[in-house]
Amino acid sequence: MIGEFFKDFIGIFLGGFLGLIYSSPEVGNSGGVIGALLQMFNIPAYISLISDYSGSFSGGDWAVAILCMILVVAVFAALVWVGIFFGRKAFKRILGKDKVLNQDLVDELARLKKEILKITREKDRILGLKISNQGYDILEGDESGEVDTKTDKKEGESRFYKLTEVDAKYDNYEAPEHNREISLEDLCIAFRNYAANNPDRPWRKLYYEPKIIRLFFASLATTRLIILQGISGTGKTSLPECVGHFLFNPTTIASVQPSWRDRTELFGYFNEFTKRFNETEVLKAMYDATFSESVYVTVLDEMNIARVEYYFAEMLSILEMPSREQWVVDLVPSGWPSDPKHVKKGRFTLPENMWFVGTANNDDSTFAISDKVYDRGMPININSKAAAFDAPLTSGVRLSYKHLESLFKDAQDRFRVSEENLRKFEEMDNYVIEHFRLAFGNRIVKQLREFVPVYVACGGTEIDGLDYVLCNKILRKFESLNLAYIRDEVDDYIKYLDDTFGEENMGECKEYLRRLKKLF
């Protein structure tokens, strides 16, 4: 009986299997591949067959029947696995072809872009030749071949629009009469009174301590860069602005932006498209100063909202040149006949009568000013507002920079720093090197010799001038040291100052050192 069951069971399976191979009606399969698969795994037929023979099965017969059923299930599972395996490979092959096609499209687009760029350059070159034949200027050295096709600049028209206006302004200029009698001390007193009570700006009253005014004018004798720093609202910007009105020459104020990164923010740049130089107000003020003897002040407001050593680096280097004939900047590569009078072969000589005043706030929104900038400039701390006082109505003073510089030179000859104090400073230099690993440097000694005599001529004392230079030019460098390391040295240094200069002197330095010590 089991033999007949096996024959009928395998017959169902083999009938479907042969139909799958040949897909032919001759082998009993009229439904193609699908029909053959349905016959191979015809579950109802297998169940019916088992039901017909189950009554006559013994224990061994059941074992054979179960083995047949396991065989069918195994074959079914194998076919399913084969189908999944080859299906995944086919799917991957299709995706791979798509990627190849996409990459081919990308490569073709890149090739077409290169061709378009070559054609555009050739077109611009031909157009440039055509325009040059019509008498228009084409910038030399332009490797791309790009030319100006939209500008309506007329032949002979200057590319420096603002500077050319200054030329026209001074065509029939008559220089005003300058005050050549006023002394430095009288100048400081007059300005302090003018700031508090003047006929030019009666709606504004500014009060400053005499020391701040002396520091400001003495700093003019030392460097072309003054840094006013301190808390907001103490009159840092108002001070140089008021100086400009006091001298009958309004101050130029340039608001520094966080994006300032190079010298073009100060001077401007040449626009290749319009063939014009985009001048800044600072450059215009510089150029204006070359025609006049008046004192010019330019404010770099919030100067450390960007890195000063980036946009002002060239100026720091040029203004330190020993000869003023070297105070030259290159504005454009070459000269044009229509350029302004004081721009020679694309080069401009900086004016001798302009000073730069930077205002700085030290907070989280600003950058720390580097030693390079501090060493070349003169910092003035304004951390408090002066008390109001009764000042007489005072008018401004027309002052020539030549007279101002002659006052500086005269003060430096008459109030030279005493040899005793210079010796003390030299000894202190050795002390600072030994205990703090810092040195003064020749630049600071030179500034000391220039600043202190003028500070004395402005009404101050030599010891106060030395105190200011030591605190703001040397002790300031302590902030870059490990304060925890030098904490124990601070008290000894204060004692050294007492022994060297006297307990009643060098108050600003001692106050700074005590404040520094409190940080740890």
For each residue, the residues with C-beta under 8 A, 3 or more apart:
1: 4 5 53 56 57 61
2: 5 6 57 60 61 64 65
3: 6 7
4: 1 7 8 53
5: 1 2 8 9 49 53 57 61 64 65
6: 2 3 9 10 64 68
7: 3 4 10 11
8: 4 5 11 12 49
9: 5 6 12 13 46 49 65 68
10: 6 7 13 14 68
11: 7 8 14 15
12: 8 9 15 16 39 40 42 45 46 49
13: 9 10 16 17 40 72 75
14: 10 11 17 18
15: 11 12 18 19 27 28 29 39
16: 12 13 19 20 29 36 37 38 39 40 41 42
17: 13 14 20 21 36 40
18: 14 15 21 22 27 28 29 36
19: 15 16 22 23 24 27 28 29 31 35 36 39
20: 16 17 23 29 33 36 37 40
21: 17 18
22: 18 19 26 27 29
23: 19 20 29 32 33 36
24: 19 27 29
25: 28 29 30
26: 22
27: 15 18 19 22 24
28: 15 18 19 25
29: 15 16 18 19 20 22 23 24 25 32 35 36 39
30: 25 35
31: 19 34 35 36 38
32: 23 29 35 36
33: 20 23 36 37
34: 31 37 38
35: 19 29 30 31 32 38 39
36: 16 17 18 19 20 23 29 31 32 33 39 40
37: 16 20 33 34 40 41
38: 16 31 34 35 41 42
39: 12 15 16 19 29 35 36 42
40: 12 13 16 17 20 36 37 72 75 76
41: 16 37 38 72 76
42: 12 16 38 39 45 46
43: 46 47
44: 47 48
45: 12 42 48 49
46: 9 12 42 43 49 50 69 72
47: 43 44 50 51
48: 44 45 51 52
49: 5 8 9 12 45 46 52 53
50: 46 47 53 54 65
51: 47 48 54
52: 48 49
53: 1 4 5 49 50 56 57 61 65
54: 50 51 57
55:
56: 1 53 61
57: 1 2 5 53 54 61 62 65
58: 61 62
59: 62 63
60: 2 63 64
61: 1 2 5 53 56 57 58 64 65
62: 57 58 59 65 66
63: 59 60 66 67
64: 2 5 6 60 61 67 68
65: 2 5 9 50 53 57 61 62 68 69
66: 62 63 69 70
67: 63 64 70 71
68: 6 9 10 64 65 71 72
69: 46 65 66 72 73
70: 66 67 73 74
71: 67 68 74 75
72: 13 40 41 46 68 69 75 76
73: 69 70 76 77
74: 70 71 77 78
75: 13 40 71 72 78 79
76: 40 41 72 73 79 80
77: 73 74 80 81
78: 74 75 81 82
79: 75 76 82 83
80: 76 77 83 84
81: 77 78 84 85
82: 78 79 85 86
83: 79 80 86 87
84: 80 81 87 88
85: 81 82 88 89
86: 82 83 89 90
87: 83 84 90 91
88: 84 85 91 92
89: 85 86 92 93
90: 86 87 93 94
91: 87 88 94 95
92: 88 89 95 96
93: 89 90 96 97
94: 90 91 97 98
95: 91 92 98 99
96: 92 93 99 100
97: 93 94 100 101
98: 94 95 101 102
99: 95 96 102 103
100: 96 97 103 104
101: 97 98 104 105
102: 98 99 105 106
103: 99 100 106 107
104: 100 101 107 108
105: 101 102 108 109
106: 102 103 109 110
107: 103 104 110 111
108: 104 105 111 112
109: 105 106 112 113
110: 106 107 113 114
111: 107 108 114 115
112: 108 109 115 116
113: 109 110 116 117
114: 110 111 117 118
115: 111 112 118 119
116: 112 113 119 120
117: 113 114 120 121
118: 114 115 121 122
119: 115 116 122 123
120: 116 117 123 124
121: 117 118 124 125 144 145
122: 118 119 125 126
123: 119 120 126 127
124: 120 121 127 128 144 145 146 147
125: 121 122 128 129 145
126: 122 123 129 130
127: 123 124 130 131 147 149
128: 124 125 131 132 138 145 147
129: 125 126 132 133
130: 126 127 133 134
131: 127 128 134 136 138 147 149
132: 128 129 135 136 138
133: 129 130
134: 130 131
135: 132 155
136: 131 132 148 155
137: 275 336
138: 128 131 132 142 147 148
139: 142 272 275
140: 333 334
141: 333
142: 138 139 145 146 147 272
143:
144: 121 124
145: 121 124 125 128 142
146: 124 142 272
147: 124 127 128 131 138 142
148: 136 138 151 153 272 273 274 275
149: 127 131
150: 273
151: 148 273 274 275 276
152:
153: 148 157 159 274 275 276
154: 157
155: 135 136
156: 337 338
157: 153 154 338
158: 161 163 164 336 338 339 340
159: 153 270 275 276 277 332 336 338 339
160: 163 164 276 277 279 339 340 343
161: 158 164 165 276 277 279
162: 165 166 279 283 284 287
163: 158 160 166 167 279 283 284 287 340 342 343
164: 158 160 161 167 168 340
165: 161 162 168 169
166: 162 163 169 170 284 287 288 291 340
167: 163 164 170 171 340 341
168: 164 165 171
169: 165 166 173 288
170: 166 167 173 291
171: 167 168
172:
173: 169 170 291
174:
175: 178 292 293
176: 248 294 398
177: 398
178: 175 293 294 398 399 400 403
179: 182 397 398 399 400 403
180: 400 403
181:
182: 179 186 187 190 397 399
183: 186 187 407 457
184: 187 188 217 407 408 411 454 457 458
185: 188 189 457 458 459
186: 182 183 189 190
187: 182 183 184 190 191 217 397 399 407 458
188: 184 185 191 192 210 213 214 217 458 459
189: 185 186 192 193 459
190: 182 186 187 193 194 246 394 397
191: 187 188 194 195 213 217 242 243 246 397
192: 188 189 195 196 208 210 213 391
193: 189 190 196 197 391 392 394
194: 190 191 197 198 242 246 394 395 396
195: 191 192 198 205 206 207 208 239 242 246
196: 192 193 205 206 207 388 389 391
197: 193 194 202 205 391 392 393 394
198: 194 195 201 202 245 246 393 394 395 396
199: 202 393 395
200: 245 395 396
201: 198 204 245
202: 197 198 199
203:
204: 201 238
205: 195 196 197 388
206: 195 196 235 238 239 242
207: 195 196 385 386 387 388 389
208: 192 195 212 213 235 239 386
209: 212 213 386
210: 188 192 213 214 459
211: 214 215 460 464
212: 208 209 215 216 239 380 382 386
213: 188 191 192 208 209 210 216 217 458
214: 188 210 211 217 218 455 458 459 460
215: 211 212 218 219 378 380 455 468
216: 212 213 219 220 226 239 243 380
217: 184 187 188 191 213 214 220 221 454 458
218: 214 215 221 222 451 452 454 455 458 460 465
219: 215 216 222 223 226 378 380 451
220: 216 217 226 355 404 408
221: 217 218 405 408 411 412 450 451 454
222: 218 219 378 447 450 451 454
223: 219 226 319 376 377 378 447
224: 319 354 355 356
225: 312 315 316 319 355 356 357 358 373 376 377 378
226: 216 219 220 223 240 355 356 357 358 377 378 379 380
227: 303 357 358 359 360 369 373 374 377 378 379 380
228: 236 237 239 240 357 358 359 360 379 380 382
229: 236 359 360 361 362 379 380 381 382
230: 234 236 361 381 382 383
231: 234 361 383
232: 361
233: 385
234: 230 231 382 383 384 385
235: 206 208 238 239 382 385
236: 228 229 230 239 359 360 382
237: 228 240 241 253 299 301 359
238: 204 206 235 241 242
239: 195 206 208 212 216 228 235 236 242 243 357 382
240: 226 228 237 243 244 251 297 299 357
241: 237 238 244 245 251 253 299
242: 191 194 195 206 238 239 245 246
243: 191 216 239 240 246 247 251 297
244: 240 241 247 249 250 251 297
245: 198 200 201 241 242 248 250 251 396
246: 190 191 194 195 198 242 243 396 397
247: 243 244 294 295 297 396 397 398 399
248: 176 245 294 396 397 398
249: 244 292 294 295 296 297
250: 244 245
251: 240 241 243 244 245 297 298 299
252: 281 282 285 296 297 298 299
253: 237 241 298 299 301
254: 266 280 281 282 298 299 300 301
255: 301 302
256: 260 265 300 301 302 303 304 305 306 311
257: 260 265 305 306
258: 305 306
259: 306
260: 256 257 265 306 310 311
261: 265 306 307 310 311
262: 265 310 311
263: 266 267 311 313 314 315 329
264: 267 268 269
265: 256 257 260 261 262 280 311
266: 254 263 280 282 283 311 312 315
267: 263 264 279 280 282 283 329 331
268: 264 277 278 279 280 283 331
269: 264 277 278
270: 159 276 277 278 331 332
271: 274 275 276 277 278
272: 139 142 146 148 275
273: 148 150 151
274: 148 151 153 271
275: 137 139 148 151 153 159 271 272
276: 151 153 159 160 161 270 271
277: 159 160 161 268 269 270 271 331 332
278: 268 269 270 271
279: 160 161 162 163 267 268 283 284
280: 254 265 266 267 268 283 284
281: 252 254 284 285
282: 252 254 266 267 285 286 298
283: 162 163 266 267 268 279 280 286 287
284: 162 163 166 279 280 281 287 288
285: 252 281 282 288 289 296 298 354
286: 282 283 289 290 296 298 348 350 351 354
287: 162 163 166 283 284 290 291 340 342 348
288: 166 169 284 285 291 292 296
289: 285 286 292 294 296 351 353 354
290: 286 287 342 349 351
291: 166 170 173 287 288 342
292: 175 249 288 289 296 353
293: 175 178 353 400 401 402
294: 176 178 247 248 249 289 353 398 399 400 401
295: 247 249 353 355 399 400 401 404
296: 249 252 285 286 288 289 292 351 353 354 355
297: 240 243 244 247 249 251 252 354 355 356 357
298: 251 252 253 254 282 285 286 354 355 356 357
299: 237 240 241 251 252 253 254 356 357 358 359
300: 254 256 303 312 356 357 358 359
301: 237 253 254 255 256 359
302: 255 256 305 359 360 361 366
303: 227 256 300 306 308 312 358 359 360 369
304: 256 307 308 358 360 361 362 366 367 368 369
305: 256 257 258 302 365 366 367
306: 256 257 258 259 260 261 303 310 311 367
307: 261 304 310 311 367 370
308: 303 304 311 312 358 367 369 370 373
309: 312 313 316 370 372 373
310: 260 261 262 306 307 313
311: 256 260 261 262 263 265 266 306 307 308
312: 225 266 300 303 308 309 315 316 373
313: 263 309 310 316 317
314: 263 317 318 329
315: 225 263 266 312 318 319 356
316: 225 309 312 313 319 320 372 373 376
317: 313 314 320 321
318: 314 315 321 326 327 328 329 350
319: 223 224 225 315 316 327 350 376
320: 316 317 376
321: 317 318 324 326 327
322: 326
323: 326
324: 321 327 352
325: 328 349
326: 318 321 322 323
327: 318 319 321 324 349 350 352
328: 318 325 347 348 349 350
329: 263 267 314 318 347 348 350
330: 333 346 347
331: 267 268 270 277 343 346 347 348
332: 159 270 277 335 346
333: 140 141 330 346
334: 140 345 346
335: 332 339 343 344 345 346
336: 137 158 159 339
337: 156
338: 156 157 158 159
339: 158 159 160 335 336 343 344 346
340: 158 160 163 164 166 167 287 343
341: 167
342: 163 287 290 291 348 349
343: 160 163 331 335 339 340 346 347 348
344: 335 339 347 348
345: 334 335
346: 330 331 332 333 334 335 339 343
347: 328 329 330 331 343 344
348: 286 287 328 329 331 342 343 344
349: 290 325 327 328 342
350: 286 318 319 327 328 329 354
351: 286 289 290 296 354
352: 324 327 401
353: 289 292 293 294 295 296 401
354: 224 285 286 289 296 297 298 350 351
355: 220 224 225 226 295 296 297 298
356: 224 225 226 297 298 299 300 315
357: 225 226 227 228 239 240 297 298 299 300
358: 225 226 227 228 299 300 303 304 308 377
359: 227 228 229 236 237 299 300 301 302 303
360: 227 228 229 236 302 303 304 366 369
361: 229 230 231 232 302 304 365 366
362: 229 304 366 368
363: 366
364:
365: 305 361
366: 302 304 305 360 361 362 363
367: 304 305 306 307 308
368: 304 362
369: 227 303 304 308 360 373 374
370: 307 308 309 373 374
371: 374 375 477 480
372: 309 316 375 376
373: 225 227 308 309 312 316 369 370 376 377
374: 227 369 370 371 377 379 473 476
375: 371 372 441 443 444 473
376: 223 225 316 319 320 372 373 443
377: 223 225 226 227 358 373 374
378: 215 219 222 223 225 226 227 447 451 472
379: 226 227 228 229 374 472 473 476
380: 212 215 216 219 226 227 228 229 472
381: 229 230 472
382: 212 228 229 230 234 235 236 239
383: 230 231 234
384: 234
385: 207 233 234 235
386: 207 208 209 212 389
387: 207
388: 196 205 207
389: 196 207 386
390:
391: 192 193 196 197 394
392: 193 197
393: 197 198 199
394: 190 193 194 197 198 391
395: 194 198 199 200
396: 194 198 200 245 246 247 248
397: 179 182 187 190 191 246 247 248
398: 176 177 178 179 247 248 294
399: 178 179 182 187 247 294 295 403 404
400: 178 179 180 293 294 295 403 404
401: 293 294 295 352 353 404 405
402: 293 405 406
403: 178 179 180 399 400 406 407
404: 220 295 399 400 401 407 408
405: 221 401 402 408 409
406: 402 403 409 410
407: 183 184 187 403 404 410 411 457
408: 184 220 221 404 405 411 412 450 454
409: 405 406 412 413
410: 406 407 413 414 457
411: 184 221 407 408 414 415 453 454 456 457
412: 221 408 409 415 416 449 450 453 454
413: 409 410 416 453
414: 410 411 453 457
415: 411 412 452 453 454 456 457 462
416: 412 413 449 453
417: 421 422 448 449 452 453 462 466
418: 421 422 462
419: 422 423
420: 423 424
421: 417 418 424 425 462 463 466
422: 417 418 419 425 426
423: 419 420 426 427
424: 420 421 427 428 500 501
425: 421 422 428 429 440 445 448 466 470
426: 422 423 429 430
427: 423 424 430 431 500
428: 424 425 431 432 470 496 500
429: 425 426 432 433 439 440
430: 426 427 433 434
431: 427 428 434 435 493 496
432: 428 429 435 436 438 439 440 474
433: 429 430 436 437 438 439
434: 430 431
435: 431 432 486 489 492 493
436: 432 433 478 481 486 489 493
437: 433 481
438: 432 433 474 477 478 481
439: 429 432 433
440: 425 429 432 444 445 474
441: 375 444 445
442: 445 446
443: 375 376 446 447
444: 375 440 441 447 448 469 473 474
445: 425 440 441 442 448 449
446: 442 443 449 450
447: 222 223 378 443 444 450 451 469 473
448: 417 425 444 445 451 452 466 469 473
449: 412 416 417 445 446 452 453
450: 221 222 408 412 446 447 453 454
451: 218 219 221 222 378 447 448 454 455 465 468 469
452: 218 415 417 448 449 455 456 462 465 466 469
453: 411 412 413 414 415 416 417 449 450 456 457
454: 184 217 218 221 222 408 411 412 415 450 451 457 458
455: 214 215 218 451 452 458 460 462 464 465 468
456: 411 415 452 453 460 461 462 465
457: 183 184 185 407 410 411 414 415 453 454
458: 184 185 187 188 213 214 217 218 454 455
459: 185 188 189 210 214
460: 211 214 218 455 456 464 465
461: 456 464 465
462: 415 417 418 421 452 455 456 465 466
463: 421 466 467 501 505 506
464: 211 455 460 461 467 468
465: 218 451 452 455 456 460 461 462 468 469
466: 417 421 425 448 452 462 463 469 470 501 506
467: 463 464 470 471 505 506 507 508 509
468: 215 451 455 464 465 471 472 508
469: 444 447 448 451 452 465 466 472 473 474
470: 425 428 466 467 473 474 475 506 509
471: 467 468 474 475 476 508 509 512
472: 378 379 380 381 468 469 475 476
473: 374 375 379 444 447 448 469 470 476
474: 432 438 440 444 469 470 471 477
475: 470 471 472 478 509 512 513 516
476: 374 379 471 472 473 479
477: 371 438 474 480 481
478: 436 438 475 481 483 486 513 516
479: 476 483 516
480: 371 477
481: 436 437 438 477 478 485 486
482: 485 486
483: 478 479 486 487 516 519 520
484: 487 520
485: 481 482
486: 435 436 478 481 482 483 489 490
487: 483 484 490 517 520
488: 491 492
489: 435 436 486 492 493
490: 486 487 493 494 513 514 516 517
491: 488 494 495 517
492: 435 488 489 495 496
493: 431 435 436 489 490 496 497 513
494: 490 491 497 498 510 513 514
495: 491 492 498 499
496: 428 431 492 493 499 500
497: 493 494 500 501 505 506 509 510
498: 494 495 501 502 503
499: 495 496
500: 424 427 428 496 497
501: 424 463 466 497 498 505 506
502: 498 505 506
503: 498
504: 507
505: 463 467 497 501 502
506: 463 466 467 470 497 501 502 509 510
507: 467 504 510 511
508: 467 468 471 511 512
509: 467 470 471 475 497 506 512 513
510: 494 497 506 507 513 514
511: 507 508 514 515
512: 471 475 508 509 515 516
513: 475 478 490 493 494 509 510 516 517
514: 490 494 510 511 517 518
515: 511 512 518 519
516: 475 478 479 483 490 512 513 519
517: 487 490 491 513 514 520
518: 514 515
519: 483 515 516
520: 483 484 487 517
